[in-house]
Amino acid sequence: MNSIRIPPASSILAVIAVIFLLSAGRPAAAQDADQDTDQETASDQKPAQNQKPKKWTLQYDLGYRQTSGNETSHDLRTELKVTLKRPKDDLRLTSSYARGEADGEVSADRRDFLAKYNRLFIKKAYWSAFLFYERDRVRDIKRRRQIGPAIGARFYDTEELFFSSDVGAVWDETTSDESGDTDSELKGLWNVDFSYVPLPDLKFEEKIRWVQDLKTRNFEISSETSAYVPLYKKLFLKIGLTDNYVNEPQKDRKKNDLTILTSLSYVTHF
């Protein structure tokens, strides 16, 4: 009868040691591979995390404007807008100039500047301060300055939808270009700002501004509707419609001035 031969104890221990080393080496290798993968993923994500958000927006418009109402004109208009937006506050600076001639006479010669600063003091409510300057030789405005505070709320503030409204007071000072007389008075103010982005790079804007005389029932309403259609990279086609309404205009003047604007708009963020 054949007997079963048992290997020496030293051989068994050697085999067990080899198996143990192999089994111990696999998790270590897998762990090293996982660590290498994590490090590669972290290195790929690190530049994106370190990239600073773009807070500034610069927009430059150059276009053709057609006005009807108290004056009928076809003129060129240029506008520069700089915006700073942060989580708690935002700043907007806008300057524009329009110039045109009809039948050998100046039909448009207007420049304006607007600065407005908003700051949140609770989740959606904000206070603001603004300064507006205007010069319009055709409308006999040598200088018009408006300054004042306001308080309002941001009802929506996302990349696709923005809606805010504020009310305040404005000190209005207007100097006539012909007579040189200056009229100053305190007025009420109501602003509405709305924008909607239904598709990437396609944007609609609506701005409404109501200025109310506190002594009389006289008021002015300006409504500006704009659409931005992408053309190429940072270049857009801007189509706008502006309506300026005065409920009690001066003698021999109409209540409405309607303006249609078509322009090329360059927009960049930094």
Steps between C-alpha positions, in 0.01 A plus 500: 500500500636830392526769766431863447814706512468826691732780387742634752370775730753748359356458147144556623603814683680626190188452281278672760743791516500540121116494485480753783745734332316480169161562661639787704667654198180514292301732728806721537538521123127564459514765771798664329311495172194654666719767658660576163152527342380728780808716462447526124133589551591757763767647274245526219244668723746732672526756218121523474470552874773762502345690209354826628140587405461779247339795677533771235303536177583749225254577223546735206219581255511680167178533309234684307210672676169620357284733712143617446278723710608850597805464274546282195863401460730235361824499688794296623525399862789356698489364856753366747386298800718360780348275767645352817295225666583326826285288733422791733517806274519622143604815314384622158659780296343600168586779258343566159502758221268552202550733206296553185400750233189543283458749214829667591399558864600320819222259590673327791782606731467320831740353753435344838671320785356270766668355809307271732618296800292230673582311819305223673439546871289185541444198275303677222461863611751765396565872520638699210640840407507644150615798297365599158627774268347606167565763233263536204533809282202412280269483805649821649668317789838651575545289809278259691616331817320246711630350823338303777462182707263206456403174666382187327503122464648237269219253444704279262874501448622209286688469174172434315265740679549832677227722642538793741306812594573800720341828610668816615535876480689705244620859506447632147687811380448612139661800328361640175746541213316799353403706805750369753227460765534214748211305652559280805255272678468174689325216318403141561662212312404142412729261307436153357782287357428168326706263284437149366731255320282229335791357298880525534616849393144607411390771742201729552504809723233737626565818700226732627559832674221713650575852629213661691465869584411517871326838474283432196368202308768533234711191434740355245528134399782353296486140379791328328461154344805325352583166339852363452552247219842328479693551176858387559670425832479828698314693229122543522222666304303728733146608412337751734179696539482801735187696590521826696162622626410829673141531620497881491753620242593859432301706252512380138670175599377142477476254786700219340845465347554158341850377411602188307864396537700245301862456595798269520593416856831369625484329841790358700550381859811527712 
